[in-house]
Amino acid sequence: MAHDFSTHNIAFRTPWISIYEKDTWYALASPSGKHGGATLVLDSLRRVLLVEIYRHPIDQIVLEIPRGAADPDDENSIATGLREAQEEAGIDLSGARVIDLGILHPDDGILAYENRLCAALLPTAFGEIAPDMAEVCGYRILPFAELRHQALTGKINEAHTIAAVFRLDAILRGEITP
């Protein structure tokens, strides 16, 4: 549910973000009120497709699941996540089984924003992958077990990826139901 900022001042606004101010409290939110989506893509060989992307705030290229903000035409946040995976990785997800992995609040101390996580389980091994090099720096395919290990040991430390890995792992192990 979106926060009502009608009693807050707008401290800063771009087409992508708004920063609201009230007393000494600030929050960053999407002006559209729409939230983002992220997709963990797993093939039939239990391999995961990750994108390499430059993140300005930390001045690093990171390895993460495809994710992004909603477009006006996105039906919902799962559609956003699937679209982002198809755009960033250039992969066809039309035959995938989609599992809702729930929401993630990336930083609920300052962000009035949530991302819906999902998994796209492909019925086959990865085929052609044609990443959009205007959006990403490249991609990698890792065995799911290796990605889980890298998340546990801190080699992968991006919140969406870590949450999606452990939520999907719990589903695959039968510990929780989607």
N, C-alpha and C positions, 0 to 999 in steps of 0.2 A: 504494500500500500504506500502510495506517495505521500510524503510529508506536506502539510499545508504551510507554505511560506508566505501567505498573504499578509501576515503581520511583521514580516522582516523587510529590511532594506536590501536593495541589490547593490552589493559592493563592486561587482565586476561581472560582465556578461560578454560571451562570445556566442557564435552559432552553436557551439558544442557544449559549453558549460555555463553555469551561473554560480556565482559565489554570493550567498546570502549572509547578512549580518544582523544580529540582534544582541544588543548590549555588548558583551565581550566575546560572544560566541559566533563562529563562522561555520558555514556548511557549503559544500560543493554539490551541485545537483545538475541533472540534465534539464535544459529549458523545455524540452518536449514532454517531460514527465515519463518518457519511455525508458525502460531499463535495457541492459545488454544481455548478451548470451555468449556461452562458451561451449565448445563441443570436443569431447575426447573421442577420436576416431580409432576404432579397434578393428583390425582385419581378422580373417578366419584363422590366421596363424598366430593370433594373440600378440600382434605387433601394433604399436601406437604411432600415429603420425603427429609429429610436433613441428612447429614452425620456429625458425630463428628470426627474431624481430628486434629492432633497435628501440629501446625505451629511453626517451630523453630524460625523464626525471632521475634515473639512476646512471645515465650515460654508459649503458651496457647493451650488448646484444644478448638476449636471453632466449632460452628454449622453453616453449610453452605450448599449451593447446591453443588452437585458433579461437579467438574471441573478439568481440567488438560491440559497438553501440548499435542501437536499433535504427533502422531506416524507416521512413514514414510508411512504406508499404509492407513492413513485416507484420504478420498476423499476431505474433506473440514473441516472447523471449526465446523460446526454443527455435522458432523459425529464424530468429536473428542469429543464434549460435550455428545453426546448420548453414545459413547463407554465408556467414563469415568463414566457416571451414571450406565451403566450396569456392569462395572468392580467393582466400589467402592461399590455400593449398592446391586449388585447381583440380579438385577430386569430385567424382560423381558419387553422390550419396543417395541416389534415387532408390536403390535396393536395400538400404540400411534399415535395421531395426533400431528405433530410437527409444532410449530409456531416459526418463526425466530423473536427474540426480539432485534436484532441489535447488534452492537459492543460496547464494553466497553474498554476504555484505563485505566487500573488500576492506573497508576501514570504517566501521560504523561510528567512530569518534568524530570524523569530519566529512564523510561522504554520505549524502542522502541518495544512495544509489545501490541497486542490487543487480546481480547477474544471475540468470538462470543457467544452471549447468545441465548438460545432457551428454549421453554417450550415443554414438552412432556405430552400431555393430554391423560390419560388412559381412555378407554371406561368402565372400571370396577373399583371396589375398589381394593386397594393393595392386592395382593396375597402373595406368598412366597417372603420373602426378605432375602437374604443370603449375607451380606456384606463381603467384602474381608478384614479380620482383619489384614492383612499385610499392607494394605493401609490406613484403617480408624480405629478409636477406637470404633465405634458403629454408630447407626443411631437413629433418632427420626422421628415420624410422627406428624405433627401439622396441625390443621385446617388452611386453607389459611388466614382467618381473623385474627387468633392469630399470625401467622407469620408476617402479615402486621403490626399488632399492635407492635410486638417486634421490627420490623425494624424502625417504627416511634419513639419508645421510647428509642432506643439505646441498647436494650438487644441483638439484632443482629446488628453487625456493619461491617460485611464483605461486601465489595463493590459489588461483583458479585451477591450475594443474594439480596441485597437491590435493585439494578437496575432491576433484573429479576422480583422481586415481584411487583414493581410499574409499570413496563412496561406491565406485564401480567394483572395486575389489571386494567390498562387503557384500554386494549383490551377487557377484559371481561365486562367492564362497557360501551363499545361502544364509548369511548372518542377518540380512535385512531384505525386505521386498520392496521393489520400486513402487 
